[in-house]
Structure formats: C-alpha cells, structure tokens
Amino acid sequence: MRIGELSKRTGVSLRMLRYYEAEGLLKPKRTSSGYRDYAQDEVQTVERIKLLGSAGMTLATIHKFLPCVRGEGSVFEPCDELRNVLHEQIHLSDQKAEKLAQSRNILERFLHEIEQE
C-alpha cells in the first residue's frame, strides 16, 4: 500500500510516517517508480509505535521494543533488554509524576493565597 493509505488507516501524518522510516521503525519497499510500498503488517507496526509513544517512550526506546512484539496484538516477548527498558521507563514516569505533583502543590498554594485575600 502507498504511504497515503497507511496514513489514512493509522491516523498518522505522512510526515511522521516518513520520519518513522528515517528512524528505522518502518521499512517499506520501493516500487520501480520509487514510491514507498508498505506491507499490510506495517499498519500494526504503526499502531504499536503509537501505543508505546502514548506511554511516553521515545522513538529510540520504541526501536528497541519493536522486535519484541509477538503476534497480532501488543504482547511482548521477553527480549534481552526489554525488562531493563521497562524498569527505566517506569522510573522516568515516576519522576515525571513527582514533578507534576510538586507543580500542582505550588499552584494550589498560589490559589489558596489568592483566595485568602
């Protein structure tokens, strides 16, 4: 399928699909006229990239995860680095959550001070 069809099926922009290709996440074949020709399984690959991205992973981390995807869904096999990467991502998420909680507390104090006046 052409890049426009993949974009329609996944809701990912053409520009982002080209970026995924540049980062090595997608590997379309080329037609004799030079057009990208994506296989049907690339739809699932893009959906997995979106899923992992929504979990806060960078494309570099996602690149490590993609070989660990098994079957049709989003089930992962225990690749060598998978466990370590997951621990690292959870730690980063915890740090972000802590910073957000601190920001919320500051905002709440500001609001409380304003409402006391």
C-alpha positions in Angstrom: 0.0 0.0 0.0 1.1 3.6 -0.6 2.0 6.0 2.2 -1.3 7.9 1.8 -3.3 4.7 2.5 -1.1 3.8 5.5 -1.7 7.4 6.8 -5.5 7.0 6.4 -5.6 3.6 8.1 -3.5 4.7 11.1 -4.3 8.4 11.5 -0.6 9.2 11.4 0.6 12.0 9.1 2.6 11.4 6.0 5.4 13.5 7.5 5.5 11.3 10.7 5.5 8.1 8.7 8.5 9.4 6.7 10.2 10.2 10.0 9.5 6.7 11.3 11.1 5.4 8.2 14.1 7.6 8.6 14.5 6.4 12.2 14.4 2.8 11.0 11.0 1.9 12.5 9.3 1.3 9.1 11.0 -0.4 6.2 8.8 0.0 3.1 9.8 -1.5 -0.2 10.1 0.8 -3.2 8.2 0.4 -6.5 10.1 0.6 -9.8 9.0 4.3 -9.9 10.3 5.0 -6.4 7.1 5.1 -4.5 7.0 3.6 -1.0 5.2 0.3 -0.8 4.1 -0.7 2.7 3.1 -4.2 3.6 -0.1 -4.9 5.5 1.8 -5.6 8.7 3.1 -2.1 8.7 -0.4 -0.9 9.9 0.2 -3.0 13.1 3.7 -1.6 13.4 2.5 2.0 13.3 -0.3 1.2 15.9 2.4 -0.3 18.2 4.5 2.8 17.7 1.5 4.9 18.7 0.8 2.7 21.7 4.4 2.9 23.0 4.6 6.6 22.3 1.5 7.2 24.3 3.2 5.5 27.2 5.9 8.2 27.0 8.6 6.3 25.2 11.0 7.9 22.8 11.4 6.6 19.3 14.8 5.3 20.3 13.2 3.2 23.0 10.4 2.1 20.7 13.0 1.0 18.3 14.3 -1.4 21.0 10.8 -2.7 21.7 9.5 -3.4 18.2 11.5 -6.7 17.8 9.9 -7.9 21.0 6.3 -7.7 19.7 4.7 -11.0 19.3 1.6 -11.9 17.2 -1.2 -9.7 16.2 -1.6 -7.7 19.5 0.6 -5.8 21.7 2.0 -8.7 23.7 5.8 -8.6 24.2 8.2 -11.5 24.3 10.9 -11.2 27.0 13.7 -9.8 24.8 17.1 -9.4 26.5 16.8 -5.6 27.0 13.0 -5.5 27.5 12.9 -5.8 31.3 15.6 -3.2 31.8 14.0 -0.7 29.4 10.6 -1.2 31.2 12.2 -0.5 34.6 13.9 2.6 33.2 10.6 3.8 31.6 8.7 3.2 34.8 11.3 5.2 36.7 11.1 8.1 34.3 7.3 8.1 34.5 7.5 8.1 38.3 9.9 11.1 38.2 7.5 13.0 35.8 4.6 12.2 38.1 6.5 13.5 41.1 7.4 16.8 39.3 3.7 17.2 38.3 2.6 16.6 41.8 5.1 19.3 43.0 3.8 21.7 40.4 0.2 21.1 41.4 1.0 21.7 45.0 2.7 25.0 44.2 -0.3 26.1 42.1 -2.7 25.0 44.8 -0.8 27.1 47.4 -0.9 30.1 45.0 -4.7 29.7 44.6 -5.1 29.4 48.3 -3.1 32.6 49.0 -5.1 34.5 46.4 -8.4 33.3 47.8 -7.4 34.3 51.3 -7.0 38.0 50.3 
